[in-house]
Amino acid sequence: MDLSTLTYLVVGATFALYIGIAIWARAGSTGEFYVAGKGIHPVANGMATAADWMSAASFISMAGLIAFNGYGASVFLMGWTGGYVLLALLLAPYLRKFGKFTVPEFIGERFYSQTARLVAVICLILASVTYVIGQMKGIGVAFSRFLETSYETGLIAGMGIVFIYAVLGGMKGITYTQIAQYVVLIFAYTIPAVFISLNITGNPLPQLGLIGSMADGSGLTMMEKLDQVVTDLGFSQYSEQVMGSKLNMFVYTLSLMIGTAGLPHVIIRFFTVPKVKDARSSAGWALVFIAILYTTAPAVGSMARLNLMNTIQTGPVGEVTANIEYANAPQWFKNWEKTGLLQFEDKNGDGRIQYYNDKNPEMAAKAEGWGWKGNEMTKVDRDIMVLANPEIAGLPNWVIAIVVAGGLAAALSTAAGLLLAIASAVSHDIVKGMINPNISEKNELLASRLSMVGAIALAGYLGFNPPGFAAGTVAIAFGLAASSIFPALMMGIFNKKVNRTGAIWGMITGIGITLLYVFQHKGIFFIPGTSFLGDMGPSWFLGISPNAFGAVGAVVNFAVAITVSKMTHEPPEHIQHLVEDIRVPKGAGGAVDH
């Protein structure tokens, strides 16, 4: 069976499964729409949380970043997983004990201010909308190559599927759909990794293959071989690459960590379990399910880079290995050229593909001596690496079809969670919380569904104009959450002296300075195809990249909130007692709905 037909069958089967679950788990009340009736088992919630959080950035982009940025891309592994430790220990159980539906609702009640609630809604929407752009890009990339449709057609199809199961089922339908999506995406990620690890190292476990020896009898380890290949082409040693300075690496990791702990669509998942202790248990199970993919990702990225190098070479030419006739280029190369995500330009008209680091002066000088005019692989979109890897490695069509289904599952699961967070903020926090507190449950449920429709339409519009590749956009979303929501939640739980004025100004200044910094530096948030690191220049504050600046915004948020609170009136006594009650260990087995 040809690849296109097989892919349609596999993807169609998974889509039918998602729609079937949505019909079965249709929400009949606002409680089921917002928090699935608070009846999800912690293991099931952990699996759904893992799918919700492991987005197109994790499935599609992260390995691509590791493939091209080596050790430096470990900031994503450490930051995103480390954030879950913070979430499990510092936020999840306390927010569940408070017992509300949304993050802005907690902030509004804790800081006794509708203004604080509104600011939280704005911050939530900014972070969530930025994040959802990456998911739309992932959906379009997967469809455009393997289902042989245009990017736009693929995006519309993905929006339609999300519309059906998110609008119908709300959190209840999304939760059970995400459990199915986790199973799909984890099999799709690990099966090709096992095959590729066997091909390259002879070891079926990718995690061990990464540190094992090559199966070609060279006596080199896999990482030694990769280092040798990339340095021969004039690139930096793969295992020692860093992203900017060491300070930037640290701040980037911190921004991703606290951004993870402050993401509203992840936090809301911990409102869906029956008891407070289940919230912490859910976070633990989520880490287990996430670790399966995250310990595999370094091997997938590294092996993808090695496969890319090997597949376009026919043998040494001087000291350069990547030099193959374009007419003899492998079929996968020409398939991805059609998408525009991989581009070749014959700069010297010799009919061959020359691929090397033309920004390396020594390498460029050697290449010019051979009559070469520069790197002719003018575009290799990082987002294609996971999807193209099975093709590059020559794996069976059924494996490739599963990978496509997995990539779509990752993008759809996170998109649904984000869209629900946006819709809940609009319907529950704005419509019910501020405009019409006496709205009936039936009308609130209708408002929730209409808000979801609006959120999907907005996501689709932004998906048609994607700013760069998925993980870069997503990193900014984490920075926005880190600079605004995380500090407000932390101070709301652990500092009873922070008042509404401090919280409001803390959130405004935190997210404001982060957005200003992002916009100031070449506007990387909006320019398609721009590097996720941008072009480092003297205007970078202490060498910190825009995508890493969320941690600085968080520090500003904390400092402003605490300073302003000290200069203004203390919170009322009942609010201070409420903060103490949230952290009291007694009754930890049950939730208190205030």
Backbone torsions as a table, in degrees:
resi	resn	phi	psi	omega
1	MET	NA	135.1	-177.1
2	ASP	-71.7	160.6	-173.3
3	LEU	-60.9	-43.1	-176.5
4	SER	-61.2	-47.3	-179.3
5	THR	-64.0	-44.7	-179.3
6	LEU	-62.2	-40.7	-179.8
7	THR	-65.4	-42.1	177.0
8	TYR	-59.9	-40.4	-179.1
9	LEU	-66.4	-46.0	-178.1
10	VAL	-67.3	-48.4	-180.0
11	VAL	-64.8	-40.9	178.4
12	GLY	-61.4	-39.8	179.0
13	ALA	-64.1	-41.9	179.2
14	THR	-67.8	-39.2	178.2
15	PHE	-63.5	-41.0	177.8
16	ALA	-62.2	-37.9	177.4
17	LEU	-62.5	-45.1	-178.9
18	TYR	-62.8	-43.2	-178.7
19	ILE	-67.1	-40.1	177.8
20	GLY	-60.8	-42.2	178.2
21	ILE	-64.1	-41.0	-179.3
22	ALA	-61.4	-40.8	179.3
23	ILE	-67.5	-41.3	-179.9
24	TRP	-66.3	-37.8	-174.1
25	ALA	-105.6	33.9	-177.8
26	ARG	-60.9	133.6	-179.2
27	ALA	-74.9	132.6	179.3
28	GLY	-111.8	-1.6	-179.9
29	SER	-147.8	166.8	178.7
30	THR	-65.6	-34.3	177.9
31	GLY	-61.7	-39.8	177.8
32	GLU	-73.5	-33.3	-179.1
33	PHE	-70.8	-41.9	-176.2
34	TYR	-84.4	-45.1	-171.5
35	VAL	-134.9	24.0	175.8
36	ALA	54.9	32.2	178.1
37	GLY	70.0	11.1	-179.0
38	LYS	54.1	38.7	-176.7
39	GLY	-126.9	21.1	-177.6
40	ILE	-86.1	132.6	177.8
41	HIS	-64.7	143.2	-176.0
42	PRO	-60.3	-33.6	177.9
43	VAL	-67.5	-45.4	177.9
44	ALA	-63.4	-40.0	179.1
45	ASN	-67.3	-35.0	176.5
46	GLY	-63.3	-40.3	178.3
47	MET	-67.9	-43.4	178.5
48	ALA	-64.8	-38.3	178.7
49	THR	-63.5	-41.2	178.9
50	ALA	-61.1	-43.5	178.8
51	ALA	-67.4	-39.8	179.3
52	ASP	-59.9	-40.5	-173.7
53	TRP	-86.9	-35.4	-179.6
54	MET	-80.5	89.6	-171.7
55	SER	-88.7	-168.6	174.2
56	ALA	-59.4	-29.9	178.4
57	ALA	-64.6	-42.0	178.9
58	SER	-71.1	-46.1	-174.4
59	PHE	-76.7	-46.5	-171.8
60	ILE	-96.6	-47.6	-168.7
61	SER	-87.0	-35.6	-170.6
62	MET	-61.7	-45.1	178.4
63	ALA	-64.5	-32.3	175.4
64	GLY	-64.5	-39.7	176.3
65	LEU	-65.0	-42.4	178.4
66	ILE	-64.7	-37.3	-179.3
67	ALA	-61.6	-38.0	-173.6
68	PHE	-105.0	-12.7	-179.1
69	ASN	-120.5	1.9	172.9
70	GLY	55.1	-137.4	-176.5
71	TYR	-56.1	-32.8	-177.7
72	GLY	-58.8	-32.0	-178.4
73	ALA	-74.4	-0.9	176.5
74	SER	-64.9	-13.6	177.1
75	VAL	-59.2	-32.2	-179.8
76	PHE	-71.8	-40.8	178.0
77	LEU	-63.1	-48.8	-176.6
78	MET	-72.0	-40.9	-176.5
79	GLY	-68.7	-48.0	-176.0
80	TRP	-69.9	-39.9	179.1
81	THR	-75.6	-38.6	177.7
82	GLY	-61.4	-32.8	178.3
83	GLY	-61.9	-31.5	178.9
84	TYR	-69.7	-30.3	175.0
85	VAL	-64.2	-45.3	176.3
86	LEU	-59.5	-43.8	-178.4
87	LEU	-62.4	-44.1	-177.7
88	ALA	-67.6	-38.2	-174.7
89	LEU	-86.9	-37.5	-167.5
90	LEU	-108.1	-20.4	-173.3
91	LEU	-123.6	-52.3	-168.5
92	ALA	-52.3	-53.0	-175.9
93	PRO	-66.2	-35.3	-177.1
94	TYR	-72.7	-39.9	177.8
95	LEU	-67.5	-36.7	176.9
96	ARG	-65.9	-37.9	179.4
97	LYS	-64.9	-33.8	178.6
98	PHE	-63.9	-34.2	167.5
99	GLY	80.8	25.7	179.8
100	LYS	-101.7	175.9	-174.6
101	PHE	-84.6	-37.3	-170.4
102	THR	-134.1	162.0	177.3
103	VAL	-65.0	-47.0	177.6
104	PRO	-59.4	-32.1	178.4
105	GLU	-65.6	-41.1	176.1
106	PHE	-62.0	-48.2	-178.3
107	ILE	-62.5	-40.3	179.5
108	GLY	-62.9	-42.4	-179.0
109	GLU	-77.2	-40.6	-179.4
110	ARG	-64.3	-37.7	-178.6
111	PHE	-102.7	17.8	172.1
112	TYR	40.3	51.3	-174.4
113	SER	-156.2	125.0	173.0
114	GLN	-69.3	-28.3	176.8
115	THR	-64.9	-43.1	177.5
116	ALA	-61.7	-39.1	178.7
117	ARG	-64.2	-41.4	179.9
118	LEU	-66.2	-42.7	177.8
119	VAL	-61.8	-40.5	178.4
120	ALA	-63.3	-39.0	177.7
121	VAL	-61.2	-44.7	-179.5
122	ILE	-63.0	-44.3	178.5
123	CYS	-62.4	-42.7	179.3
124	LEU	-60.6	-45.9	-177.8
125	ILE	-66.0	-41.6	178.9
126	LEU	-60.0	-46.9	-179.6
127	ALA	-66.6	-44.0	-175.9
128	SER	-69.0	-41.2	179.4
129	VAL	-65.1	-41.4	177.4
130	THR	-60.7	-41.9	-179.1
131	TYR	-66.7	-40.2	-174.5
132	VAL	-68.9	-22.8	177.5
133	ILE	-58.6	-42.1	179.7
134	GLY	-61.9	-35.6	-179.5
135	GLN	-69.8	-40.2	178.9
136	MET	-63.1	-39.5	177.4
137	LYS	-62.2	-42.6	179.7
138	GLY	-61.9	-41.7	178.4
139	ILE	-62.3	-45.8	-179.2
140	GLY	-63.5	-40.6	-179.9
141	VAL	-62.9	-46.8	-178.0
142	ALA	-63.2	-45.0	-179.2
143	PHE	-66.3	-43.4	-171.7
144	SER	-62.2	-32.8	-179.1
145	ARG	-89.0	-54.0	-166.2
146	PHE	-90.9	-24.3	177.0
147	LEU	-99.7	5.6	174.2
148	GLU	53.0	43.2	174.5
149	THR	-118.3	171.7	174.1
150	SER	-74.3	159.1	175.5
151	TYR	-53.3	-43.7	-176.6
152	GLU	-65.3	-42.2	179.2
153	THR	-64.3	-41.5	177.8
154	GLY	-62.3	-40.2	-179.8
155	LEU	-64.8	-41.8	179.0
156	ILE	-64.3	-40.5	178.4
157	ALA	-62.4	-44.0	178.2
158	GLY	-63.1	-42.8	177.2
159	MET	-59.9	-38.6	-179.8
160	GLY	-63.8	-41.5	179.3
161	ILE	-65.7	-46.1	178.0
162	VAL	-60.4	-41.0	-179.9
163	PHE	-56.0	-45.8	-175.3
164	ILE	-65.3	-52.8	-172.4
165	TYR	-84.7	-21.4	178.2
166	ALA	-82.4	-44.7	-178.7
167	VAL	-69.9	-39.5	179.3
168	LEU	-70.0	-52.7	-168.7
169	GLY	-92.0	-20.0	-175.2
170	GLY	58.6	-149.9	-178.9
171	MET	-63.7	-34.4	-180.0
172	LYS	-63.6	-50.7	179.3
173	GLY	-66.1	-40.6	-179.5
174	ILE	-63.0	-40.6	-178.2
175	THR	-59.4	-51.7	-177.8
176	TYR	-70.6	-32.1	175.0
177	THR	-66.1	-39.6	-179.3
178	GLN	-67.2	-30.0	175.0
179	ILE	-62.5	-46.0	177.2
180	ALA	-63.5	-40.4	-179.0
181	GLN	-66.5	-33.4	177.0
182	TYR	-62.8	-45.7	180.0
183	VAL	-59.1	-43.8	179.8
184	VAL	-63.1	-49.1	-173.6
185	LEU	-69.9	-34.7	-176.5
186	ILE	-73.3	-37.4	174.4
187	PHE	-66.1	-40.6	-178.8
188	ALA	-64.5	-30.3	-177.8
189	TYR	-84.1	-39.9	-172.1
190	THR	-85.3	-34.3	-177.8
191	ILE	-60.3	-51.1	177.3
192	PRO	-61.9	-35.7	-180.0
193	ALA	-61.8	-39.0	177.8
194	VAL	-63.8	-47.4	179.4
195	PHE	-59.3	-47.0	-175.8
196	ILE	-68.2	-39.1	177.4
197	SER	-62.8	-40.2	176.7
198	LEU	-62.0	-42.9	-178.5
199	ASN	-63.9	-41.7	-172.5
200	ILE	-86.8	-41.0	-172.1
201	THR	-119.8	-12.7	-176.4
202	GLY	80.2	2.0	-179.6
203	ASN	-105.4	126.9	-178.2
204	PRO	-74.0	-16.5	178.5
205	LEU	-93.9	111.4	-177.6
206	PRO	-57.0	-36.1	-179.0
207	GLN	-60.8	-37.3	178.2
208	LEU	-83.0	-32.1	177.1
209	GLY	-61.6	-33.7	-179.9
210	LEU	-58.6	-35.3	-178.1
211	ILE	-106.8	6.3	-178.2
212	GLY	-91.2	-176.0	-178.0
213	SER	-91.2	153.7	177.4
214	MET	-67.1	147.8	179.5
215	ALA	-86.0	2.4	-177.3
216	ASP	-87.6	3.2	178.6
217	GLY	79.8	8.7	-178.2
218	SER	-73.4	-18.3	-177.3
219	GLY	82.5	-3.1	179.1
220	LEU	-87.3	148.9	170.2
221	THR	-75.2	165.0	-178.6
222	MET	-59.4	-43.3	-179.1
223	MET	-68.8	-36.4	176.6
224	GLU	-63.7	-40.4	178.6
225	LYS	-63.9	-43.7	179.9
226	LEU	-65.4	-43.0	176.8
227	ASP	-58.2	-41.5	-179.2
228	GLN	-64.5	-44.5	-177.6
229	VAL	-64.2	-47.3	-175.3
230	VAL	-71.8	-34.9	178.4
231	THR	-71.1	-32.4	175.1
232	ASP	-61.1	-26.8	179.6
233	LEU	-93.4	5.3	175.7
234	GLY	90.0	6.3	178.5
235	PHE	-88.7	164.9	177.9
236	SER	-66.9	154.3	178.6
237	GLN	-58.8	126.6	-170.4
238	TYR	-57.7	-43.3	-173.6
239	SER	-79.0	-1.8	-178.8
240	GLU	-123.8	6.8	179.7
241	GLN	-67.7	143.9	174.0
242	VAL	-130.2	160.2	179.9
243	MET	-99.3	97.1	-177.3
244	GLY	75.2	-141.8	-179.7
245	SER	-87.5	170.6	175.9
246	LYS	-65.1	-34.3	176.7
247	LEU	-63.4	-41.9	178.5
248	ASN	-63.4	-39.1	177.2
249	MET	-60.1	-44.7	-178.5
250	PHE	-65.1	-47.9	-177.1
251	VAL	-67.5	-37.4	178.0
252	TYR	-60.6	-47.3	179.0
253	THR	-59.7	-45.1	-179.4
254	LEU	-63.3	-41.2	179.8
255	SER	-62.0	-42.8	178.6
256	LEU	-67.6	-35.4	179.4
257	MET	-64.4	-54.5	-176.2
258	ILE	-75.3	-23.3	173.5
259	GLY	-67.5	-40.4	175.7
260	THR	-59.1	-45.9	-177.9
261	ALA	-69.4	-14.8	-178.8
262	GLY	-109.0	5.5	-178.5
263	LEU	-73.0	120.5	-174.3
264	PRO	-64.6	-34.7	-177.7
265	HIS	-72.1	-20.9	174.1
266	VAL	-83.1	-44.7	-178.5
267	ILE	-59.3	-40.9	-176.1
268	ILE	-62.7	-21.8	178.9
269	ARG	-64.7	-28.0	-176.9
270	PHE	-82.9	-1.9	171.8
271	PHE	-86.4	-5.1	-172.3
272	THR	-93.3	-6.3	-177.4
273	VAL	-93.1	158.0	-174.4
274	PRO	-67.0	-39.4	-171.6
275	LYS	-130.0	164.2	-178.0
276	VAL	-62.3	-44.8	-178.4
277	LYS	-63.4	-25.4	177.7
278	ASP	-68.4	-26.2	179.3
279	ALA	-65.2	-45.1	178.6
280	ARG	-68.5	-39.1	177.8
281	SER	-61.8	-40.0	177.8
282	SER	-59.6	-43.3	179.9
283	ALA	-63.2	-38.3	177.7
284	GLY	-64.7	-44.7	177.8
285	TRP	-64.9	-37.9	177.7
286	ALA	-59.5	-41.1	178.5
287	LEU	-61.7	-40.2	178.2
288	VAL	-61.4	-48.0	-177.8
289	PHE	-68.0	-36.0	178.4
290	ILE	-68.5	-37.9	-175.9
291	ALA	-60.9	-29.5	179.9
292	ILE	-59.7	-44.5	178.8
293	LEU	-77.2	-41.0	-172.3
294	TYR	-72.8	-25.1	173.8
295	THR	-81.2	-16.5	177.8
296	THR	-86.9	-29.3	-173.5
297	ALA	-56.5	-43.1	179.6
298	PRO	-59.7	-38.3	178.6
299	ALA	-68.0	-42.0	179.8
300	VAL	-61.2	-46.8	-179.3
301	GLY	-64.4	-45.3	-178.1
302	SER	-66.1	-44.5	-179.2
303	MET	-69.0	-32.4	175.8
304	ALA	-63.3	-41.1	178.8
305	ARG	-64.8	-42.9	179.8
306	LEU	-64.9	-42.0	177.9
307	ASN	-62.6	-40.6	179.2
308	LEU	-61.3	-43.8	179.6
309	MET	-63.4	-44.8	-173.7
310	ASN	-72.2	-31.5	-172.3
311	THR	-76.0	-16.8	179.4
312	ILE	-112.2	28.7	177.3
313	GLN	-127.3	150.2	176.3
314	THR	-118.7	-5.1	-179.1
315	GLY	145.7	167.2	-176.5
316	PRO	-63.2	140.2	170.5
317	VAL	-128.3	100.1	-170.7
318	GLY	65.7	-122.0	177.5
319	GLU	-108.0	10.7	-177.4
320	VAL	-109.9	132.9	-175.8
321	THR	-100.2	-29.7	-175.6
322	ALA	-86.1	96.8	-174.9
323	ASN	-162.4	87.1	-174.5
324	ILE	-125.9	147.9	175.8
325	GLU	-65.2	134.4	-178.5
326	TYR	-61.2	-34.6	179.9
327	ALA	-64.5	-24.4	-179.6
328	ASN	-100.7	9.2	179.7
329	ALA	-60.9	143.9	-178.4
330	PRO	-62.4	158.7	-175.6
331	GLN	-62.5	-35.5	-178.9
332	TRP	-60.4	-36.0	-179.0
333	PHE	-61.1	-46.7	-178.1
334	LYS	-71.8	-31.8	176.4
335	ASN	-62.1	-43.9	-177.1
336	TRP	-78.1	-23.7	173.7
337	GLU	-59.7	-35.5	-178.4
338	LYS	-62.8	-26.7	-178.7
339	THR	-80.9	-15.8	-175.5
340	GLY	83.2	-1.6	-179.4
341	LEU	-88.2	-10.2	173.9
342	LEU	-133.4	126.8	-175.8
343	GLN	-135.3	139.5	178.5
344	PHE	-124.3	137.4	176.9
345	GLU	-130.2	119.4	-179.4
346	ASP	-78.6	88.3	-171.2
347	LYS	-72.0	-25.5	-179.2
348	ASN	-113.9	6.8	173.5
349	GLY	66.3	25.2	-178.8
350	ASP	-97.2	3.4	176.7
351	GLY	73.6	14.0	-179.0
352	ARG	-121.6	156.9	177.0
353	ILE	-97.1	115.2	174.0
354	GLN	-106.7	123.7	-176.6
355	TYR	-126.7	113.5	179.3
356	TYR	-161.5	172.9	-178.6
357	ASN	-86.5	94.8	-177.2
358	ASP	-77.4	-1.5	174.9
359	LYS	-90.1	-6.5	175.3
360	ASN	-86.4	113.3	-174.0
361	PRO	-54.6	-43.0	-178.6
362	GLU	-65.6	-43.3	-178.7
363	MET	-67.6	-41.0	-179.4
364	ALA	-63.6	-39.3	179.9
365	ALA	-63.4	-42.9	178.2
366	LYS	-62.9	-44.9	-176.1
367	ALA	-64.7	-38.3	179.3
368	GLU	-64.1	-31.5	177.3
369	GLY	-65.8	-23.7	177.6
370	TRP	-94.1	3.8	179.2
371	GLY	85.5	16.5	-179.9
372	TRP	-88.7	149.4	-172.4
373	LYS	-111.0	5.8	-179.3
374	GLY	133.3	171.8	179.2
375	ASN	-60.8	119.7	-176.1
376	GLU	-92.5	-6.4	170.9
377	MET	-86.6	83.4	-170.1
378	THR	-73.4	-18.3	177.9
379	LYS	-150.8	124.9	169.8
380	VAL	-131.3	94.8	-178.1
381	ASP	-64.1	123.9	-177.5
382	ARG	-56.7	-28.6	-175.5
383	ASP	-68.1	-13.0	-177.6
384	ILE	-87.7	-12.5	-167.0
385	MET	-61.9	-46.1	-180.0
386	VAL	-68.0	-41.8	-178.2
387	LEU	-70.8	-34.1	-178.8
388	ALA	-84.8	-21.3	-173.3
389	ASN	-55.0	-45.7	178.2
390	PRO	-62.1	-36.6	176.7
391	GLU	-66.4	-44.4	-179.5
392	ILE	-59.8	-39.7	-177.9
393	ALA	-81.4	-3.4	178.1
394	GLY	71.4	33.3	-179.0
395	LEU	-78.0	161.6	-178.3
396	PRO	-61.2	156.7	-178.1
397	ASN	-61.0	-34.3	-178.2
398	TRP	-65.9	-30.7	176.8
399	VAL	-68.5	-43.1	179.3
400	ILE	-61.7	-41.3	180.0
401	ALA	-62.5	-39.4	178.7
402	ILE	-65.5	-39.4	179.2
403	VAL	-61.1	-42.1	178.2
404	VAL	-61.1	-46.5	179.0
405	ALA	-60.9	-37.6	179.0
406	GLY	-67.2	-42.2	178.0
407	GLY	-62.4	-40.9	177.9
408	LEU	-67.7	-38.5	178.2
409	ALA	-61.5	-42.5	180.0
410	ALA	-62.9	-45.0	-179.2
411	ALA	-68.3	-43.7	-177.3
412	LEU	-67.7	-39.5	-177.2
413	SER	-64.2	-44.8	-179.8
414	THR	-72.4	-38.3	177.8
415	ALA	-58.8	-42.0	180.0
416	ALA	-63.2	-43.8	178.9
417	GLY	-63.1	-42.4	178.9
418	LEU	-64.8	-43.5	-179.0
419	LEU	-65.6	-35.8	176.6
420	LEU	-66.1	-40.2	178.5
421	ALA	-62.1	-41.6	178.4
422	ILE	-65.5	-47.1	-178.2
423	ALA	-63.3	-39.7	179.2
424	SER	-65.1	-39.0	178.9
425	ALA	-63.4	-40.0	-179.4
426	VAL	-71.2	-51.1	-173.2
427	SER	-76.7	-45.6	-174.7
428	HIS	-83.8	-41.5	-174.7
429	ASP	-87.9	-34.3	-178.7
430	ILE	-95.0	-56.7	-176.3
431	VAL	-65.2	-55.2	-178.1
432	LYS	-79.8	-41.6	-173.6
433	GLY	-75.6	-27.8	-173.5
434	MET	-124.3	-37.9	-173.3
435	ILE	-90.3	-49.9	-175.6
436	ASN	-138.1	81.3	-177.9
437	PRO	-61.0	-22.9	-176.8
438	ASN	-95.0	13.4	-179.2
439	ILE	-60.4	141.3	179.9
440	SER	-71.1	159.3	-179.8
441	GLU	-62.8	-37.3	179.4
442	LYS	-61.8	-45.4	-179.6
443	ASN	-71.2	-33.0	177.3
444	GLU	-66.6	-39.0	177.5
445	LEU	-64.2	-39.8	176.3
446	LEU	-63.3	-43.8	178.3
447	ALA	-61.5	-37.2	178.9
448	SER	-62.7	-44.1	-178.3
449	ARG	-69.7	-38.3	177.1
450	LEU	-65.8	-38.2	177.2
451	SER	-63.3	-38.3	177.9
452	MET	-63.8	-42.8	177.7
453	VAL	-58.9	-45.0	179.0
454	GLY	-63.3	-40.2	179.5
455	ALA	-64.9	-39.8	178.6
456	ILE	-64.8	-41.6	178.7
457	ALA	-62.2	-42.2	178.4
458	LEU	-64.1	-43.9	179.5
459	ALA	-61.5	-40.3	178.9
460	GLY	-64.0	-42.1	178.9
461	TYR	-60.1	-45.2	-179.8
462	LEU	-69.6	-31.8	177.9
463	GLY	-64.6	-30.2	178.5
464	PHE	-73.9	-13.9	178.9
465	ASN	-130.7	62.7	-173.6
466	PRO	-69.8	132.0	178.9
467	PRO	-88.6	91.3	177.2
468	GLY	78.1	-164.8	-175.9
469	PHE	-93.0	164.2	-162.6
470	ALA	-57.0	-50.7	-171.8
471	ALA	-67.4	-31.2	177.9
472	GLY	-64.2	-44.0	178.1
473	THR	-65.1	-43.2	-179.3
474	VAL	-61.9	-38.0	179.7
475	ALA	-59.6	-37.6	178.2
476	ILE	-66.7	-38.5	177.8
477	ALA	-59.8	-41.6	177.5
478	PHE	-63.7	-38.1	178.0
479	GLY	-63.7	-38.5	178.4
480	LEU	-66.2	-42.2	177.1
481	ALA	-65.9	-38.7	-179.5
482	ALA	-64.2	-38.4	-174.0
483	SER	-84.3	-12.9	-175.0
484	SER	-122.5	-59.2	-170.8
485	ILE	-79.8	-44.6	-176.8
486	PHE	-57.6	-50.0	179.5
487	PRO	-60.9	-38.8	-179.9
488	ALA	-63.0	-40.6	178.8
489	LEU	-68.3	-43.8	-179.4
490	MET	-61.6	-47.6	179.9
491	MET	-69.5	-31.7	178.1
492	GLY	-65.4	-30.5	-179.0
493	ILE	-91.6	-39.7	-168.4
494	PHE	-110.4	-3.9	179.6
495	ASN	-133.5	99.0	-175.4
496	LYS	-73.4	-10.3	-177.5
497	LYS	-88.6	-11.3	178.8
498	VAL	-75.0	126.4	-175.6
499	ASN	-103.7	-177.3	-174.8
500	ARG	-66.4	-38.1	-179.9
501	THR	-63.3	-44.2	179.0
502	GLY	-63.4	-43.2	-178.8
503	ALA	-63.7	-43.7	-178.4
504	ILE	-62.5	-49.4	-177.9
505	TRP	-70.8	-30.2	175.7
506	GLY	-62.6	-47.4	179.7
507	MET	-64.8	-42.3	-178.0
508	ILE	-64.2	-47.3	-178.5
509	THR	-70.6	-36.9	-179.4
510	GLY	-62.3	-53.3	-178.5
511	ILE	-73.9	-29.9	-179.8
512	GLY	-65.2	-46.3	-178.2
513	ILE	-69.6	-31.5	177.7
514	THR	-68.1	-46.6	178.2
515	LEU	-63.1	-41.7	179.6
516	LEU	-60.4	-42.1	-179.1
517	TYR	-66.2	-41.3	179.2
518	VAL	-64.4	-46.5	-178.4
519	PHE	-66.6	-33.4	-175.1
520	GLN	-68.0	-33.7	-172.8
521	HIS	-96.8	80.8	174.4
522	LYS	65.1	11.4	176.6
523	GLY	56.3	41.4	-173.3
524	ILE	-62.6	-14.9	178.7
525	PHE	-67.0	-27.6	-172.2
526	PHE	-116.8	-7.8	-175.2
527	ILE	-91.2	113.3	179.9
528	PRO	-59.6	139.4	174.1
529	GLY	81.0	0.6	-178.5
530	THR	-75.6	145.1	178.7
531	SER	-59.2	146.0	-179.6
532	PHE	-69.7	-17.4	175.6
533	LEU	-96.7	-17.1	-176.5
534	GLY	71.9	-166.9	178.0
535	ASP	-105.5	109.7	-175.2
536	MET	-63.1	131.1	-178.9
537	GLY	-141.1	176.4	-177.8
538	PRO	-65.1	-17.0	-178.6
539	SER	-80.5	-9.6	176.1
540	TRP	-67.6	129.9	179.9
541	PHE	-69.5	112.5	-178.5
542	LEU	54.1	26.9	179.6
543	GLY	74.1	18.9	-177.9
544	ILE	-90.5	125.1	-178.1
545	SER	-71.7	155.7	-179.7
546	PRO	-56.7	-38.3	-179.3
547	ASN	-68.7	-17.7	-179.4
548	ALA	-97.8	-2.5	-168.4
549	PHE	-76.2	-8.9	-179.9
550	GLY	-57.8	-34.8	179.6
551	ALA	-65.0	-37.7	177.0
552	VAL	-66.6	-42.1	176.6
553	GLY	-59.7	-35.3	178.4
554	ALA	-66.0	-42.0	178.2
555	VAL	-61.2	-42.9	177.6
556	VAL	-62.2	-42.6	178.9
557	ASN	-58.2	-51.6	179.1
558	PHE	-57.6	-47.9	-175.5
559	ALA	-62.9	-45.6	-179.1
560	VAL	-66.0	-45.7	-177.8
561	ALA	-61.2	-45.4	-178.4
562	ILE	-69.2	-42.0	-179.9
563	THR	-64.1	-48.2	179.6
564	VAL	-62.9	-39.4	179.5
565	SER	-62.9	-37.0	178.9
566	LYS	-69.4	-26.8	-177.3
567	MET	-90.1	-6.4	-177.8
568	THR	-124.8	-176.9	-175.1
569	HIS	-68.4	145.6	176.5
570	GLU	-65.9	157.0	174.9
571	PRO	-62.6	154.0	178.1
572	PRO	-57.8	157.5	-177.4
573	GLU	-58.8	-41.6	-176.3
574	HIS	-66.7	-28.2	176.7
575	ILE	-72.2	-41.3	178.5
576	GLN	-63.8	-38.0	176.4
577	HIS	-67.1	-35.8	178.2
578	LEU	-61.9	-42.9	179.0
579	VAL	-62.6	-42.6	178.4
580	GLU	-63.8	-39.3	-178.1
581	ASP	-64.8	-34.9	179.8
582	ILE	-60.5	-35.0	-174.0
583	ARG	-96.1	-3.8	-178.4
584	VAL	-67.6	128.2	-177.3
585	PRO	-64.9	-32.5	-174.2
586	LYS	-61.7	143.1	-178.8
587	GLY	73.6	19.4	-176.5
588	ALA	-64.7	-15.9	179.9
589	GLY	-78.8	-12.0	-178.4
590	GLY	-132.8	160.7	-178.4
591	ALA	-97.2	147.5	176.2
592	VAL	-112.3	113.4	179.6
593	ASP	-89.4	111.8	-177.7
594	HIS	-87.9	NA	NA
